[in-house]
Amino acid sequence: MRRRVEAHLVFDSDQPLDGVLQVAASGLSGVSIDEKLTFRHDGVEVEAPDVWMPSDCRVRVLRAPAGRFTVDYEATIVGRAEPSPVSEP
């Protein structure tokens, strides 16, 4: 099985931005993911480093002056995920 996921976000900030964003296809066992994530500030590509959170999820940290931000994400997922175990709370 092969699937494709895409997201395009645009937002304006009138103040410097210090934010965290999580955009990703779920990385489950049994699938391979080829992904690309691009951040732009006023049309210029900027870095947004990965940070792993205590809950074992990956986020991106975005720090930039005021302006227009665009985020483009695309992923190709190949395979079929194995069922996740079910547990009681």
Order of alpha helices (4+ residues) and beta strands (2+ residues): beta-beta-beta-beta-beta-beta-beta
